Amino acid sequence: MLLGYLPPVQDRQPSGLQKKREEYEELRRRHYLPVEAEAPSGDVDGAILRQIRLDIPRTSPGLPIFGHQRIQQLLERILFIWSLRHPASGYVQGINDLATPFVVVLLASELDCLPEEINVDAASDDTLDAVEAGAYWCLTKFLSDIQDHYTSGQPGIQQMVAKLREIVHRIDQKLYDHLEEQGLDFLQLSFRWMNCLLLREFPFPCVIRLWDTYIAEPLEGFSSFHVYASVCSIPDLLVSTAETNGLSELGLAPYVTRPLKIKEDLKANRYFIASEYNYHAGSHRSPWTDRYIPSPPGGEAEEEKLFRPPGRLGRLEQTFNEVFAAYATSYYEGSVSSVYLWDLEEGYAGAFLIRKELPKIFGDGKNGVWDAVHLLEVRDAANSHYVDFKLSSAVVLHTQVSQKEEQTEISAHLTRQAESRLDRRKKSGEDAQVIQIGTMIEDNENFLRQSLECIHVAHGFAATGLPAVGVRRQAALHPRFNQASEGFTFHGGKVSNAERAFRSFGIPGCRC
C-alpha cells in the first residue's frame, strides 16, 4: 500500500490490482522475448540479459526458493523489463537482490503461509503471474526514490557513504582513527551495505522488518535511517563481510583490504607489491629475493627472524610469482604483480595481487589505478583424495579523465567467490594445482571485467548514443594459461571520457 501498488480504498483493491497486472502483462508482451541463444555481441540489451542470467543463480543463496527455476525465470523477466524501462541506470548488479523481499512477501501472502514455509511447486501459474506483476511494480516504485544509487557515478551511494563517514567520525573517534590508520576507505568498506541495503548482511526476516521502516519513511528519512542502521551495526557488519567472503577463518576480507602499493627490489631490479600480506616489523618482503625492504633496524640478524615460506611452500611461491607475472603481463600490460603464501594446518593460503597505475603524463588529464586482490585457501589433507580450493576475488577501479572543462570519474569495487576441487588420483603435483588456481583466478577476473564493461560502460554508451564496445582477441603469453584474453576495441565516432578512462588502462574486457 505504501508503495502505491495496493489501493488504500478496500473496494477499489480488486479492480486496481487487476489493472496493474494487465499493464504488466502488456509490458511482458512488448519487451520480453525469451532468448534461447545469446544475443549478438554488439547488442546491449542482449549483454544486459546475459548479465542478469549470470547474477540470478547467486541471488539470496540462503533462501531455497530462489534456486527454483520458476522463481529464477520470474526474476529474469522483472529485472530485464525494469532495465529497458529505465535506461538512465539500466540493470546494475545488486538490483537483483533488491527484488527478493517483494517476491517473498507477495508469494507468502498469495500462498497464505510464512516466508520460510513457501512451497513454489504448490503455486499455480496464475499465482506466480500475480506475484511477478506485484514485485515489478513494488520494485519500480522503491527504486524510483533511489535511482541515483545506480546512475553514472552513483551519487546517491556516494552521499550516503559520506554521511556514514561523518557520523562515525563524530560519534566514535577511536574507530574512525583506527580505520584511517589501516588505510581502509569508507567507500570500499560500506559500498555493498549501501548498494544492496543490508540484504546480504542480515537474516531475511530482519531485512523485511527493516524495509518496512524504509518504505514508511520519506525519501530523506529513508537515506538517513539506512545510514544510521549501518552505523549501529558496523561491528557486526565487519564480521559478516569477512564471513560472507568465506575468509573468516583466515581473518581476511577483500572488502576491507588496504590499498596496494608498489616498491622496488633493487637487488632483483624488479618491482613488487607491498601489502598486509607481506608486511612484518615495518618492512615488506620481496617475492623475488625474499629480502625485507627496507632492512629492519636490527640488520641481517633481525631480518633472519622474520617470516619466509619454508621449503616446498617457498618453492611453490616462486613458481606462482613467475607464472602470475606472465599472466599479469598478458592481461595488464605495464602492471606489477606479486604472490605471497603462508601455511595452514592442512594446506596453505595465499594472496595473488595485481596493481596497475596509469602513467602520469603531464597534460593528458588522466590518472587512475586498478587493484586486483585474490585471496586463496587450499585444503590439502594427507588422508584425502581431493584438494579443495576457495578463492575470493576483489577488483577496485578508480580513474579520472579530464578534457577541457569536462571531467569524468569512474569508481568501482566488485567481488566474486569461487570454489573447486581437484582429484589427485587423476591429476597430482604442483603443476596441477598451479593450473587449477590459475583457471579460477582467470575465470573470476573475466567475470568481474565483464560486469564492469557490460553494465557500467556498454549501457552508458547506449544511453548517450555513443558507439558500443567491441572486442579483439589476444593470445595468452604463458602456456599454463590456455584461455584467450579479450581486449577493448572502440569503433569510430565521438570518443567519450568514460571510453578514454577504460581504454587508458589497456585492460581487456568482455564480449559485449
N, C-alpha and C positions, 0 to 999 in steps of 0.2 A: 504493500500500500504506500509506504514512504517513498518507494522508487517509481510510483506512478503507474505500475502495471495493473494492480487490482484497484478498481474504482472504489472510493470511500463510501459511496451510497450502495447499500446492500442490494437494492432492487436492480441496480444497473450492472452489477458484477457479472452475471451470466452473459449478457449481450456485449459488455466491454471486453471480457476475456475472449469471446468468440471473434470479435473484430480484430483484436491483436493477433490471434492465431491465424486468421485468414491473411492478414497483412504479411506475417512472417512466411506463410506458405507461398505467397506470391514472390517474396524475396528469394526463397529457395529455388523456385522455378526459373527465376530470371538470372540469378548469379551463380548458382552452384551446379556444376556439371561433374558427375563422377568421372574421375580421370584414372583409368586403369594403369596407363603408362605415364611416365614423367613427361611434363611439357617440354617444348624445345628450350634450349639453354638460354636463349635471349628473351624468353617470356617471363616478365617479372612476376605476374600472377602465378605462373607455374612454380617459380622459385619460392614464393611465399607458401604455396600449398605443400611443397616438399618439406619446407622448414616446419610447418605445423605438424605434418605427419611424423617428423623426427622427434618433436617435442612431446606429443601426446602420450606415447608409451611411458614417458618418465614423469607424467603428471600425477601428483599425490600417490606415490607408490605404497604408502601406508594404508590406503583405502582400496579394498579389493574391487569395488565396483568400477574403478577407473582402469582396471585391467580387462574389463568386459568389452568385447568387440562392439556391441550395440552402443555403449556409452562413448567409446572412442570415436565412432562414426558420428554420433550426435555432437560431440565436442568439435570435431573437424569442421562440420558444417557451420556451427556457430562462429568459430574463430575466422574461418575463411570469408564468410559473408560480412562479418563485422569489419574485417580488414578492407574489403572492397568498398564498403560504405563509408570508411573513414580514412581517406588517403593521406590526410595530414600526418598521421602517425603510422598507419598500417599495422600489421601484426609485428609485435616485438616479444621476444622471449620473456616470460613472466605473466603475460596476459592469459596464457593457458591455465595458470594456477588460479587467477582471479575469477575464472568462470566456475570453479569447482563448488564453492559454497552454495551458489544458486542452484546448481544441478542437484546437489544432495538435499537441500531443504525442500525444493519443489517435488522431487521424486518421493521423499519420505512423506510429504503431505498427500500426494496422489495415492500412495500405497497404504496410507494411514498406519505408519509404523515409525519406530525410532530410526535415526540415520544409520546406526550400526546394525540394524536388522533388515536393511534393504536387500531384497532379492530381485535382481534385474530380470531374471528369467520369468518372474511372476508378472512383470509389467507388459501390458499389451502394446502394440504399435501405436494406437491412439494415445495411450498414456504417455509414452515417450515423446510423441509429437507435441503434446501439450507441455511437457517439461522443457523440451527444446525451445519452443517459442517463448515460454516464460523466462528461461535462462538467458536467451538472447536479449530480450527487452530489458531485463534487470541489469545485465552486464552493460548494455548500451547506456542506460541512464547513469549507472555507477561510474563508468569511465568518462562520461561527458564532463563531470566535475573535476576530473584529474587527468585530462588528456594531455596536459603539458608535462606529465611524467614520461610520456612516450613519444613526444615530438622531438625534432632535432635539438640536440644539446641537453634534453631532458631538464628544462629549467625548474619544473616542479620538484623533482627529486633533489636537484642542487640546492634549492631553497630550504627543503626540509633537513638536508644534511647540515647546512649552515646553521640552522636553528638548533639542531642536536648538539653541534659543537659548542655553540654559545651557551646552551643550558648546562652542559657538562662542565664547561669552564667556570660557570658561575656557582654551581652547587657542589662540585666535587673537584677541587683544585688538585688534590693528590692524584686522582685517577687521570685527570687531564694531563698533568705533568708527566706521569708515567707513560701514557700513550705517546706523548711528544718525544720523550727520551728514546723510546723504542722505534721511533720513525714510522709510527702507524698513522696512515692517512684516514681521516674520518669517512671520506667517500668510499675508499676500499673496504673499510670496516663495516659500514652500515648500508652499502648500496642495496644488497638483497633485502634488507629489512624494509627499505622504502619502496623498492621495485615490486616486491611480492606481498607487501603489507603484512609481514609476520606469518604468512601462511605456512612457511616451511620451518618455522621456529617453534610454534605452539601446537599442542594437541588440537585436533579438529573441533571438538565441542567448545573449547576455549575460543577458537577463531570465530565460530558462529556467534558466540556471545559478544565478542569484541566488535565484530562487524555490525551487530545490531546497534551498538553505540555510534559507530562511524556513520551509519546511514541516518541516524536520528539527528546528528549534528549538522549545522550549516557548513558550507564549504570551508571557511576559515577555521571553524571549530574542528572539522574533520582533520585538517592538516596538523593543527596544534595538538589535538588529542593523540594522534598517532605518534608524533614525536615524543610526547610525554610518556606514552606507553613504552616506547623504545628506551627512553632514559631510565625508567623504573626497572626495566628488565635487562639492562646491559650485562650484569654478571652472568645471568642465565643464558643470554643470547650468545655471549662469547663462548661458553661451554657448548651450547647447541651447535654453533657454527663448526667447531672442531669435530664434534661427533658426527655431524651431517656429512663431513668430508671423509669419514672413515679413518681419521687420523688421531683420535683422542688418545689412543694408547701411546702414540709417538709424541704427543704434545705438539703436533704440527697442524697448521691450517693455512692454505693459500690465501684465504680471505684476509688474514691478519699478518701476512708476511711483510718483513721490512723491505724497503726499496733496494734493488740490487745496485751494486757499484762495481766499477772496473778498476783493477790495479794491474801494475806491470811487474813481471818477474824478470829482472834484468839478466839474471844468470841464464835463464832459458830463452831470453829475448822473445817472450810471448806474454800476452795479456791473459788475465783470469778474472773470474767474478768473485767479489767479496760479499759475503752474506753471513747470516747467523749460522749457516750450516758448516762453515769452515773457520769460525771465529773462536779463538782461545786466547785468554790473557792479553787482550788488547791488540792482537795480531791476527792476520788471516793466512791460512795455509794455501800455498800454491799447489795445484794438482800436477804441475809439470816437474817440479823439483822436490816436492814435499817440504820446502823451506817455509818458515813463517816470516811474513813481511808486514811491518818492519820487524827486525830482530827483537826479541823480548829484552827487557832491561838487564836480565841476568846473563845474557850472552848465550853461547852454544850450550853450556851446561843446563841452563833453564829451558832452552828450546827442545833439548832432547827429552824432557819430561812431558812435553805437550803431545796431544793425541795425533797418531798416524794410523791408518788402517793397517792391520797386521797381515803378513803372509799372503794367503790366497786372496783375501779381500783387497789388499793393496794392489795386487796384480790385476784383479778384476776392475778396480777403479781406473788404472792406467788404460786398460783396454776400452772401457766405456768412454774415457775422455778423448781418445783418438777417434773412435767411431762417431761420437757425438759431435766432435769438431767438424768431421766431414759432413754430417747431416746438417749442421748449422750453416756451413758454407753453401750447401746445396739449396737450402730454403731461405737463408737470411744473409745474403752477401754483405760482408763488412761487419758481421756481428761477432760477439765474444761468447764462448760457451764454457761451462765447467760442470764437472760431475763430482759429487762427494758422497762417499759411502761410510756407513758405520754398522757395527754388529747389533743383531737382535739375538734373543735367546735361541730361537730356531730359525736362522736365516739372517737377513740383513735389510737395511733400509738405505735410501739414497735420495739425494736432491739433484735433479738434472736441470740446469739453469741456462737461459739464453738472454742476452741483453743486446739490443741494437739501438744505438743513438744516431739520430740524423747528424751528419757532419755540419758544423757551424760555418757557413759561408756568408761573409758579410754582404748584406743587401738582398739576399734571396728570400728573406721573410719567413724562413721555415725553421722550426725546432720541434723536437719530439723524441719520444722513447717508446720502445716496445720491450716489455719484460715477459718472459715465459718461464713459469716455475712448475716443475713436475716432481711431485713427491711420491716415492715408491716404497712399498713394503713387500718383501719377498719372504714367504714361509717355505722353508726347505728342510722339513723334518726327515731325519735319517731313516725312520721306520715307515715312511710313506712312499708310495709310488708316484706321488704328484708333487709338483712345485706350484704354489699359489701366489698370484701377483695381484696387488691392489695399487692402482695409480690414481692420484688426484692432481689434476692439471689446472693451472690458472694462467690467463693471459691478461696483462694490463697494458693498455694503449693510451698514450696521451700525445697529441700532436697539435701544432698550431701553424696555420699558414696565413700570412698577411700579404695582400697585394693592393697597392694604393691605399684606399680608405676602407677596404673590405678585409675583415679578419674572420677566419673560421677556426674553431677549436673543437677537436674531437676527443672524447674520453670514453673509455670502455673498460669494464672489468668482468670477464666471463670465466666460468669454471666448468669442469666436467670430471666425472669419476668413471673408472672402468676397472673391471676385474677379469682375470683369465686364469687358466690352469694349463700346466704343461705336464704331459705324461712322460716321465723319464724312461719308461720302458720302450717308448718309440723314439724319443729324442733326448739325448743327455749331453752333458758337458756345458762348458761356459758359452760356446758359440750359440747353442740352442737358446740359452737364457738371453744372450745379447740380442738375438733376432726377435725373440718374444717381446722383450721390453721395448726394443726399437719400433716394432709394429704398433704396440699400444700407444706409445708417445706420438707416433706419426698420425694414427687414427684420431686421437684426441685433438691434436693441433689442426688437422684438416677440418674437423667438426667446428672448432672454435673460430677458425678463419672464415669458414662458410657462414657461420652465424653473423659475424661482423659484416662481411661483404654483402650477403644476400639481403639481410634485413635492414642494416643501417645505411648501406651505400646504394645498392641497386634500387631499392624502393624510393630512396631520396631522389635519385636521378629521374625516376618515372614521374614523381610528383612535380618536378620542376621542368619536365620536358627535355631534360638533358639526356645524352646517349647513355645506354646501359653498358655494363661491364662485360667484356668478352674475356677469353682466356687463351693462353698458349701453354704448351707442354714443355717441360724441361726434364732432362734425364737426371735421375738421382746419381750423385757422384760416388757413393760408396757401395760396393757390391752387397753388403749385408742389408741394405735397404733397397728392396727391389721394386717398390711402388714409385710411380712417377709423381713429380710435384707439379703444381699448377701456378700460373702467374697472371698478373693483370695485363690486358691489352685494352687500350682506350681508342674508340673509333671516332674520328672526325668531330667536327662541330666545336662549340664553345667548351672549354675545359673549366670546370668549377673548382673552387678552392678545396672542397671536400675531396674531389678527384685528385688534386695535386697532393693533398695530405697523405692519402693512402699510397699513391704512386711513389712518393718520396721514400718510403721505406723499402720499396722493391720487394715487398713480402708477397708470396703467392697467395692466391685466393681460391675461389671455388668455381665450379662450372655452373654459372648462373644464366 
